[in-house]
Every structure is written in structure tokens, then in C-alpha cells.
Amino acid sequence: MKMKEYIIDIDQERKEILKKYKQLIALLRNRATQEQKREIRKAFNLAVLGHKDMRRKSGEPYIYHPIEVARIVVADIGLGATATICALLHDLVEDTDYTLKDVEKLFGSNVAKIIDGLTKIDDVMDMQTPSLQAENFRKILMTLSDDVRVILIKLADRLHNMRTLESMPRDKQLKIASETAFLYAPLAHRLGLYSFKTELDDLSMKYLEPEVFQNISRQISESKEERDLFIKAFTQPIDKILEKEGLEFEIVSRVKSIRSIWNKMRKKGVPFEEVYDLFAIRIIVDSPVEREKVDCWKVYTVVTSLYRPNPDRLRDWISIPKANGYESLHTTVMSSAGKWVEVQIRSRRMDEIAEKGYAAHWKYKNLSHADQKFEAGVDEWLEKIRDILKSDEITALDFLSEIKSNLFTDEIFVFTPKGEMKTMPKGSTVIDFAYTVHTELGNSCIGAKVNYSLMPIKHVLKSGDQVEVITSKVQKPRADWLDFVITSKARNRINNALKIDKKTQTEEGRLRFVKYLSENNMSYSEELLQDISQRIGFKDKNDFLYAFNNDEISFLDLKRSFEAEKPKKMSFVDYITLRPLINLMSNTKNVDEAINLQMKKDPTAMVLDENIQEVNYVIADCCNPLAGDPVVGFIKDSNLIKIHRTTCKVAISKMSQHGNLIVKAKWKNKEKVSILTGLRVTGIDTMGLMKRIFDVISTELKINVRSVEFETSEGSFTGTVYLYLHELEVLMILMEKLKKLDGVDKVIRINSYKK
């Protein structure tokens, strides 16, 4: 993407800065006292002074950024004066000579504490460690338990950075966009900020999959007129009946996010024109809290009396809100034009919480039982975060995996025998449920009655199950439980119990070993214990004692260990065998030097070429990029770089977790490396179709075929063809030619081929 040229006009910039500030104050008109407005003005003046000589990559004055972050915090999240001050000052300590003590002296300890949280997050982001983003995320979540405004301001900061990402270099765009899609968008979703989540997803896609993003954006724009006519025809009958019912309401429509449209296209293998839920109709009812549910169901009755509903697509999040506070009725109905339409029904309060999430909750805090459930849900979520953070042994990347699996997954609702509802991640087992209720219940669990039927501890629960845990006094946690529990609470409690048990058994093993030595006229010493442990094959003497206490080591093993000679020194033959490995380990800078050489040849990227001598690279078999595909490289080890398509899920995950290992890469025009590429062809089974397909591939385009598999069923066929291709352009030509064949319905590129 080409960066727009920015022309500096100091007077115009001053006017623009003042204009932006006045707009910010206008948003706070009824939400800040005069004293608070004076504090905001003081923060604004300090930010302007601190950033006066700084400019963003786009050329704009840096102060535009904190003002815009403050505007997002106020207008889009709904926070107040303190958060506004913190948003204006969020980069001050990190980027200027002002210190945290200066901030505390001017604005108090509360503001300083939030600024400190934001600065720590940015400090971790700047660290060049292999698990950079994972550590960053751990730091972010640690701030949640202190003051949730830290993460809300950070999300606003990230949103504005994504909106202005165009001016950053390509490798930075890939890193920041991947990090956003992997971490920040799911976090916004979990905190109920659906508008943030949608925009962050789309902006990430804009840089990770630019061609797809532009294509879908164009198709959405081109279909707007036709869509508006359809929506008008669909909503008019609803509008008339709701007015007769005397309801105050608003009907709006919104196009689904580009990311969700693309996910639907990929999942179902359909083109843009065949995505039926391209948009949703939202009916927002202005009702008092006590009448919300009644009025929402009344609207549902009106809609379903006009249009036939799909019973499998009813979602009632009014009776049981999501853990992040989301409340709404969703139904999908068949329109008069023969198209399915999603309809969302909610109150004004529900809509505001759906858009502004956690922050909007406080506006309605004392109004309804739903908000009490929301507060309990947020507290429960924060408790899950604390559980994961408590684990000292978990690595940064394992921690990230725990967060993704426990906090960003779909949820189920399970009930205790007394009817108390527990929210759990989808895939939770009986033992997960037991630990959710109480640690001791989990430690002694031997099974459960699920809907009055006896089930084992590894039984996977479903939404609506009622579970009565069965316990035994002699039961204790076992290591194999870790193979099927999925909640962090269960995993941490099991690990803690195993650790305590191992410590106890290790001490018992030590007493047994001392007794054995005494019976054989030998004296115990730590040196002897370490020597025997190593001879038998244990690196850690405690592991040896634990195994000895559990009879995993026989007395015969001990006897042999005493008789064995000490290990010999490495022989010359051993050294010759290990020499390649030793050489590899002693030349860990090969990659950096080779990349530097390559960058000197072409400073914009590492060029992928058969003739490269300094850098070894391999094509990733998870996405099989062809010459012409946008690609990115990752340093795999000391002399190897792995090349992925930028749209590859594995690549996106790696970019978010290992941002410092990214190497920009591009294809050389004359690249002639053959890559195994797959196509899936579907359509109507007509006479001679297979021959026509082969004629195009082999005769017309002279492409080398690796393997072919065709299946027919009731007049339709599915064919899978694997080919050796050099470049993306040939693949696109082939796909277009195959689509034009009579009988062929769809031609889809297969991303991965593994033996």
C-alpha cells in the first residue's frame, strides 16, 4: 500500500488539534464536572507539550493519536473523566522525559497506577524475546485484576493504531495485524466490545489478506442498492404491525464483518453471492427494564407470524445471557423473496451493552437481574484469568494456549443438582465440572450422574446437562486426568495435588533408600544418591526417589548400578558422529549473516530464488505457497527459513507469538521451483467430463499431475487433483479454465497437502 504524502502546515495543525480537543470535551458535556474538565485540560496541555516535537510515521503530529484514543474511550466505550486523562497521557512516560512520579504529583495515584499499567504493557511489547506476544498478553491480563480501564484504554489504543497502520512498513503491518487478530480481537469480544471486535478483525484482514479484503469490500459496495431495496421490502410489514402494537422501536440493518463473510465462504466453499446471511436486521425496543423480555418476545412473535422461522437457528441469550453480558434474541426467517434473513431483537439497554461491553454495564448496574448476572460473569472470568496466572510452571506459549482454550472458546451452561448454573468452556468433562464447583470435590471425584445416568469422569458435557458429582474418600488426582481436562482451574488443581503427592512420596522414598543402604552395610550421602540416580538413568535424584518408592526400580537394578563402571569419556568415533551437530551449534549466526547479505542485494525483502547459496529455505506444507503468493519467512533454526503464505493460519499464529523471527520475503520473477498444489473440483457428472478436465491440465497447459481421485454419487462428482506448479498465475489460469467447463460447479484451491 502506498503511503499518502503529508504536507506540514503548522498553523493548520494547531487549529486541528484544538478542534479535536473541543470535540472531545463536547462528548463529556454531561459526564464530567467542571473540576474534572480542568484536570482534562491540564492533561491535554501536558500531552501537547510532551509530544510537541514528535510525529507519527504518517507525518501527522503525534498528539493526534492520544486525542483520538481519548475520543474512542469516551464515545465508543463510554468511560469517564479519569479514563480520558489516562488516554491523553498513555504514551507520555514511555515516549518523553516525564516520569510516573511527575504524573502522580500532577494527577494523583489512581491515574498514575493506570498509566503505569499501560506503560508496562508497552515495555513488554518492545522486548525481543521468542515468546514476545505471549508474555505481552500475560502482562495485559495481569492488569485486569487491578483496573479494567487499563485494558479498555489499551484496546482503544490498538484500534487507532490499526486504523492508521497504512503508514507502517510491511513487516510491521504483518506483525501488528497478526497480533491483533490473535489476541486483541478475541479479548475485545470477551469483554463484550462487539463493534471493536468486528473492526479489529476486518482491519487485521485488510493487511493479512489484502486481495480478499478488497474483493469482498467491493462486492459489498456493489450490492448495496439491491440490498437496500430488499431490506425495505422485508422490514415494512414488521414496521406497520409493531406501530399498531404501540411499541417504541428502531429497525436497523448491518452488513456482517468482512472477516465473518470470508470465514463463511471458506467454511462452506461458496462464492460471495451465495452467503445468505450477508447482513442482519436488528430491532431495538425502547422498553423499561421490567418489560424488556416481554416486549422482545412480542417482537419475535410479530416477525415469525410474517415470516417462517428456522427452528434450528433460534438463539435465546435473553433468558441466559453470555458470560460477557451479551443479551439478544436471534432468529433466522425465510423472506417472501425466498432468502434467509437473520433478525436480532433486543432492548435499548441490551444494545448499548452489546456495543460498549463491560463499560456500559456500569450505567445500568442497579437496574436489573441481568446486570447482576453480567457482573457475576465478569468476576468469574477474571477469576479464571487469576487461576491461569497462578501457575508458576506454565511457559509463556503454553499460557497463551490456555488462555485461547479457556477464555475465548464457545461456552456451555451446566446445572448443579440444586439448579445453580455454571458456565464452562465447550468440551468440558465431568472432572472439569467437579473442580469448577469445589477443589475437594474434584480431587475426590470418581464419576457423576449426568441427567440421572451414571457417567465416567472423562464424559464430555453438553449445554443443559444436570450433573451430580460422585466422590470417594480413597480417590486422589492422577496424572492421566491431565489428558482430558480442559479448564485451567482443573489443570492447576490437579498439578498442585500431584506436586504435593510427589513431595510426600519422594521423602518416603528417601527413608526407604536409607534403610536399604543400612541393610547392605553402606552409609547414605547426597553424593552417593546423585551417583546412583545417574547410573540408573535419572537426571534428578528426586525423580529416582519417587520411582524407588513406587517400586518402579528393583533391588536388582540397584545392585547392578553399584557394580557398573562409571561412564567412559566420549570416544573419537562418537565425536566424528556428533561433529555435524557440534558444527551447527557453533555457527548460530549463519542465518543473520546470510539474511544481511540477502538484504544488501535487495533491501525490501529476502528474494526466494533457486540460486540462493547463503540461505536455505523450505516451502511450508501447511499452505504450499506458489511463486506469486504473498509470503513471509520464519527463522526455523540456525540455517533454515520456512516460507508461508501470509494468509496461512500457522503463519498468523507464528507472527503473533514470534514477531522477532519474521523475515520479509518475496519471489523472484524467474522462480521455477515446482510446488505440489491441490485443487478440489465439484459439479454434475456428465459424459466425458473427466477427459475434458485432463485435456485442460495435461494437453492444453502441460501441467505435471501428481495424483487424481474422483468420486461420483447420485449424479454429482467430487475430484481431488494434485499438481506440480511453478507460479500462482498458472494456477489462476487453470482454475478459470476448469470453471468454464460444462458440468463443473466449483474449483477450490486446497491449502495443505501432507503425506
N, C-alpha and C positions, 0 to 999 in steps of 0.2 A: 504494500500500500504506500502510495506516495504522500509524504507529509506536506500539509499546506504551508505556504510561506507566511511567516508572521512579520508584519511591519510594525515597528515600535513607534508609538506616539504617546509620550509621557503624559501630556495634558488629558488626552482621551482616556488613558488608563486610569488616571486619578478619578475622573468622573465616573468611570465604570465601577471602580472599587467602592465609591461612595453610594452609587446606585444599588449595588448588590447588598451593601450593609443595610440601607434603608428598607429594602425588600425583606431582609431577614428580621428586622425589628417589627415590621408590619405583621409578620406571621405570629409574633409573640405578643401582639397587642393586648389580648385578654388573658395571657398566661404568665405574665411576669409583672412584678411590682416595679415601681419607679426606682427603688433601690437596686433591684436585680438588673434593670436596664442600664443603670450606671455601671454596674460591675461588668456587664456585657460590653459596654462601650470601652471600658478600661482594657478588657481582654482584646478587643478589636484593635485598639491603638497599639498595644504591646505586640500583637502579631504582625501588624503592618510595619512597625519599627524593626522587629526581629528579622523579618523576611524581605526588607526593603531592597537589598541588592541581589536577591535570588530570583531565578526564572526557571520555569519548567522546561522540559525537553521541547515542547511546542513553541517556546519563545515567550509565552504569556508570563505575567508577573506571578510569582509563586503564591502570593496571598489569595489569588482566585481560588486555589484549592481548599484551604481551611474554611473560607467563607462558604463555599459550595457544600463542603461536608457538614457544616453547621446548618445550612438550609435543609439538607436531606434529613438530618437528625430531628429538626423541628417539624417540617412539613410532611415527610413520608413515614417517620417513626412515631412522632407525637411527643417527644421528650421536651423538657422544660429548660429553665434558665441555666442550671448547673451544667447540664449536658452541652448546652450551646457554648458556654465558656470553655469547656474542655475540648470541644470540637475545634474552636478557633485556635486553641493553644496546643493541639495534639502533636504537632511536629516541632514545637519551639525548643524543647530541651534537647532533642536529638540533633537538630539542624543548626542551632545558633549557640551563642555563648551563654545564654541564660541557663540557670541550673534549677533543679527541683526545689531547692531552698528558696530561690527567688520567687517561684510560683507559689509556694506555701505562704511566704511572707505577704504576698500581694492578694492572694485569693483564698487562703485557708487550707487546712489539712485535707478536707474532703476532695477538693479539686486536685490538689497535689497527688493524692492517692490514685485517682483515676488517670491522671497524666502519667504517673509512674507505671501503671499497668500497661498503658498504650505504648510507652517508650520501651518497656521490656519486651513486648511482642515484636517491635521493630528491630530491637537489638538481636533477637534470636533469628529473625529473618535474614539478617546480614551475615550470620555465621556460615562459613563454608564447610559444612560437615556433610557426610554421606546421607544422613537422615535429617537434613535441614528442615524440610517442611513438616515432618512428623514431630520433631521437637518443638517447632513453632506452634503446631496445633495443641500439643500438650500444654504449652505455656498459655495459650489463649483460653483453654478450658479451665486452667487453674484460676484465672481471673474471674470466671463466672461466679464462683462461690464467694468472692469478695464484693464485687459490684457489677451487676449485669450490664450497667451502662458502658463499661469498658468494651465489651464485645459488640454492643449495638453501635457504638461510635466507630469501632474498627470495621464493622460491616459497611457503614456509610462511607468510610474512607476507601475501602476496597471497591465499592460500587462506583465512586467518582473516578478512581484510578482506572477501572475497566472502561468507563465512558471516554477516557482520554488516552487510551492505550495506543492509539494510532501513531503517536509521535515517538514511540519506543522502538529500538532495533528489534529485528525479527526474533532473535533468540530469547530476548526478554519477553516479547509478546507470548511466545510459546510457553515459557516457564510460568509467567503470571497467569495466563489463561488456564493452563493445566491445574495449577494450584487452586484457582478459583472454582473450577468445575469439580475438583476432587474434594475440597474442604469447605470453602466458604458458602457455596450454593446449598449443599446439604445442611449446613449449620443454620443458614437463614430459614430454610424450610422447617427445621426442627423448632426454631423459635417463633414459628408462625408468620414469618415475613414472606408471604407468598409472592408479592409483587417483586421483592428483592430477588427471591429465588429464581423467578422467571427471567428477569432481566440479566442476572449474573450468568445463568445458563446460556441465554442467547448470545450475550457478549463474548463468552468463552468460545462458543461455537464459531462466532464471526472470525476468530483468529486461528482456531484449531482446524476448522473445516470451511475455509472461506468460500470455495466454489459452491458447495452445497448450501451454505447460508445465503449467498447472493441469489442463487437459483430459486430457493423457496420464498425468499423475500419478494422477488419479482413476481412469482406466481400468486402470492397473496395479494399484492398490489393490483395485478391484472384482473383478478377475480372479484375485486371489491364491489363493483357496480352490480354484478349479478347476485352477489351475496346479500347486499343491502336490500334488493328487491325481494329476495326470498325471506329475509328476516322480517320485513314489514308485513308480508302476507301471513307469516306464521304468528306474529305477535298481536295483530289487530283483533282477532276473535277473543284472545285472552284478555286484552285490554278492556274490551267492552263489558265482559262478564264481571271482571274484578271491580270496575267502576260501579256496576249495579249492586254489587255486594257491599259497597260503601267503604272499601279498603283504600288506605293511602299507600301508594306503592310507586316504584320506579322500575322500568324494564330496560335493561342494558344488554348489549352483546359484546363479546370479546373474542378475538381470534386466539386460538391456543398458541403457546410459545413455539417458536421455530424448532427448538430442541425437541419438544414433545411430538410435533408433527413428524420430524425426521425419524425419531425413535419408532413411531407408529409405522412409517413407511418401510423401515428396515425390518421391524419385527414381523410384519405381515407380508412383506415383499410386494407392496403395491405402489403405484405412482401417486403423485400429489393429488390428482383428480379423484382417486378412489379412497381418500381419507375422509370417512363420513363425518367424524366429529372434529371438523376443522375449526369450529367455533362453538361457543356455548351461550345460551340465553340465561341471563341472571335476573331473577325477580326479587327485588328488595322491598320488604314490607316495613312501613313506619308504624310499629306497634309498641305499646307499653310492654315492659318485661313480662308482666303476668299473663299477657295474651300472645306472646311470641309463638309458642308451639302451636296453639290452636289456629292462629292465622296462617302460619306456614303450611299446615296440613290442609287448611281450607283452600289455599292457592294450589296445592298439589291436586286436590280433588277437581278443581276447575280445569287444570291443564290436562289431566288424564281423562276427563269427560269429553274433551275436544279431540285428543289425540291418543292413540293406543300405546300404552307403555310397554317397555320390555321388562318383564318381572325380574330378570336376572341382573338388571342394571340399576336397581333401587339401592341407594346408599343413605342410611339414616344416621347422620352424625349430629342430629339434634338430641335424640334420646341418649346416645353415647358419644359425646364429643371426642375428637382425637386428643392425644396426650398434650399436644401443643396448643390446645384451646379451640381448634377449628370446629365450627358448628355450621351445618348446612344440610339441606335435603338435596340429593342428586337423583335425577331420573332421566332415562333416555326414552323418547317417544317417537313414533312414526308420524311424520308430517303428511299433509294432503298431497304433497309432491312426490311422496314415496322415498323420502330421505330421513334417516335417523337424526334426531336433534337432542343434544344434552341440555337439560334445564336444571339450573341451580336455584334453590329457593331458600331465602334467609331473611332475618330481620336486619334493620339498620345497625344495631349493636353487633350482631354476628358478622356483618360485612366489614365493619371497621376493625374488629379484632382479626378477621381473616387477612386484611390488608396490612395492618400495623403490628400484628402479633403481640408479643409479650408486653410491649409498652402500652398498647391500647387497653389492655386488661385493667390497668390501674384506674382508668377513667370510670370503669363500671364495677369497681371492686366490691362494693357493698350492695349491689343491685340484685344479684340472682344466685341461685344454687349452682348454675352452670359455671359462674366465675369462681366459686369456691372449689369446684372440681378442677377448673383450669389451674388455680393456684396450687392445689394438691398435686396435679400432674407435673407442673414445672418443678415443684420441690422434689418429687420422686425422680424426675430426670436428672436434676442436679445431684441427688444422692447417688444415682448410678455413675455419674461422672466421678464423684469422690471415691467411689468403690474402685474404679479403674485406676485413678491416680494414686491410690494407696499402695498399689503393688510396686515394690521396690525392684523386683527381679525382671519385670517385663521390659523388653527393649523398645526403643522408640518406634520402630516399624511394626512390632507386634502390638504395641499400644494403639497405633493407627488402625490396625486390623480390628482390634477390639472395639474401638470407637465406631468404625463403619458397621460392624456386625451387630452391635448392641443398641446404638443410638439412632442410626439412620435407616433402619430396616422397617418393613411393614410390621404392624402390630396385631396381636390377638387379645381378646378380652376373655379372661378365665375367672370362674367364680369359686369361692370357698364354700364349704357346706352350709355356712350361715348366710350366704348370698353376697358376701363382700367381693367387689370386683377388683381383679388385679390385671394391670396392663403389662404385657410381656412381648418380647420380640417374636416374630413369626418363626416357627421351628423349635420353640422351647419344649423341653421334655418335662416329665413328672418331677425329676430331681431338681430342675431349674425352678419349678413352681414351689417345691418344698423350701428351697433356700430363699426364695422371694418372701415367703411368709415368715420364716424364722431360721436362724443358723442351726440351732439344735435339731429342728425338725428335718433339715436337710442332712445333717450328719448321721441321723439315725433312721433315715428313710429306707424301706425295703420294697416299696411299691405304692399303689394308690387305687382307690375306687374312682374311676372316671365315668361319670353318669351311671353310677351304681354297678359298673362292671370292673372286675379286678384287672389291673394293667401293671406291667413291669416299670422299673424306674426310668428306662430309656424310651418309653412310649411318647411319641410326639403329640402335643396337644393342639386342639383347634379352637377357634373362637366359639364361645358359648358353652364350653365344657365346664362341668362342675366337678371339682377334684377334692377328694378326701384322702389325705396322706396317711399311709400305714407305716408305723415305726417299730423298731426292735431295740431293746437295751444293749444287745450284743453287736449291733451293726456299727460300723465305723467307715469313714470315707476311704475309697480305694482309688488307686492311680488310674484305673481304666475308666472311671467316671469322666475324666477329662476328655475322653474321646467323643462323648456325645452331649455334654452340657454346652450351652451357647451363651449364657448370660455371664457377665463379668463378676457379678456377686457370687454366683455358684462357683465359678472357677477360682476366685480368690479365697473363698472359704475352704474349698477342698485342698488347695495348695497349702494354706495355713495349717490345716489339720494334719496333712501329710508331713509337713515340716516338723511339727511338734512330735508326731509319732516317730519320725526318723531319729530325732534327737534322743528320745527316750530309748529306742531300740539300739542306738549307737552306744549309749552309756552301758546298757545291759550287755552288749557285745564286748565292750572293753573288759567288764568284770569276768565274762566267760573266757576271754583270751588270757587274762592274767592267771586265772585258775588253771588253764591248760598248760601255760608255761611252768607254773609252780609244780604241777603234777609230773612234768618232764625235766625237773631239776634245772630250770632256766629262770633268769631274772628278767622282769619286764623293764623296758626302756622305750622312750619315744623313737629313738634311732632304730631300734630293732623292729618296732611296729611299722615304721616307714619302709624299711628294707624288705620285710616280708610282704607288705602290701604291693610293692612294686614288682617283686618277683612273681607273685601270683597274677599280676596284670591290672592292679588298681592304681590309678594316679593319686587318688585321695584316700588317706588312711581311714577316714570316717566311712567312706563307701565300703571299705573292706570290713570294718567292724559291724556295719549294718548287715552286710551279706553273711558274715560269720554267725551273727545272732539268729538269722533266719534259715540257718542250715544250708545256705547256698554254697558254702565251702566245706569240703570234707576234711577230716583229720589226715587223710591220705595226701590231700593237696598240700597241707601244711608240712607234712613230713618231707615231701618231695622238694618243697621250697627251701628247706634247710639244707638239703643235700645238693641242690643246684649250685653251679658256679655263677659268679657274677657275670653280667653281660659283657661280651667282648667289645673291643673298640671297633669302629667301622673299618671294614676291610677295603683294600684297593678296588676290588670288584664292585663292592657296594657303592663306593664313591663314583666309579665310572657310570653305574646305573643311575645314580641320582644327579649326575653332573648337569644334564639339561635343566632340571628343576632349580638347581642352585644358580645356574646362569640366569635363568628367568627372574629369580628373586633378586638378583644383584643388579638388574637393569630395569628397575621400575620406572625410570624416567624416559624410557624409549618412546612411549606414546606422546608425552608432552613435547619432546623434541621433534618427533615426526609430524605432529599436528602443526607445530610452529613453522616447520619447513613448508608444509602444505599451505598454510595461511599466507606465507610470503608470496607463494605463486599466485594465490587468489585470495585476497583479504576478506572477501564476502562469505566464503564457505569452504568446507572441505570438499574437494571435487572427487566424485566417485568415478574411477577410471580403471580399466584393466591394467594399465601400465604403472599404477602406483606401486612404488617399491618400499617407501618408508612406513606406510600404514597398512596393516591388514584389516580388512573389513569383511563382514558376512551379512547376508540378507536375512532378516528375521522371518522365520517360517510361520509366525503368528499373523502376519499381514501380507507377506510376499510382495513388497513394493517393486514396481517396474520403473524403468527409466522414463521420467516424465511425471511420476507421482511426487507430490510434495513430501520430502523426507527429513528425518532428523536422526543424528547418530548418538549413541551412548557408549562411553568407555566401559567395556566389559571386563577386561583385565589389562595386564601391563603391555600387551601388544596387539589388542584386538578391539575393533569398534563394530557395534551391531547397528544395522540400518533398519529403521521402522518407517512406515507411513505415519505422517503427523496425526492422522485420524485413528490410528490403532489404539485400542483400549489399553493394551500393555504399555504403549509409549506414553499415553496420557498419565497413567498411573506412575510410571518411572519419572516423568517430568515433574510431577507433583511431589515425589518423595526424594529424588536425587537431582535437584536442579543444577548442582555444580558439575554433574557428569555429562551434561548436554554438549554435543558438538554440532554446530551448524553444518549441513551437508546439502549438496546439490549434484545433479547428474551432469556429466559431460555430454555434449550433443552426440558424440560418436560412440557412446557406450553400447557395447554389443554383448553384454553378459546375458545368457539365457536364464530366465526365471520361470519356475513352474507356477502356472496360474490356472485357476479353476473357473469354470462357468457352469451355472445351472440353467437349463433351458426347459420351459414347460409350455404345454399347448395341447391342441387337438391332434390325435393320432390319425394322420391322413396317409394315404398310399404314397410311398416313395419319399416321405419326409426325411427319414434318416439319411438317405442318399444325398438329398439336397443340402442337408447340413454339412455332410462330409465334403461335398463338392466345394462349398464356400471355404471351409477350413483348409483342406489339403490342396485342391486343384487351383482355386482362384487366388487364395492368399499364401499358399505354400507354407503353412504353419505346421511344425512338427508336433504330433499328438502323442501324449504320454499314456493316457488311458481313457476309456469310454465306458459308461454304464447307462443303459436306457431301461426304463420300466414303463409298462402300459397298464392301464386299469380303466375299464368301462369307457373306452373311447378317448381318454386323455393320456398324456405321457409326461414323464419327468426324465430328463437326461442330464448326466454329470460328465463334463469333459475336462480333462486336464491337459494343458498345452505348454510348450516351451516358447516363451515370447521374450522379445528384447526390450520393447518400449510400450508405454501407455497408449500412444497414438494408434498403434496396430490393434491393440485390444479394443479401443473405442470403435475403430472401423469395422472390426469383426462383429462386435455386438450390434451395431446398426444394421449390418447386412443380414444377420440372423433374425433380427426383429421384423425385417421386411418379408421373410419367407412365409408363404401361405401356411397357416396352421400353428405358427409359433406365437405364443401369447406373451411370455416374459423371458428376458435374458438377464441374469443377475450374476455379478462377479462374486466368486467365493473368496473370502478374505484369507482363510487359512487352509493349508494342506500339510498334514503331518503323517509320517508313515505309521 
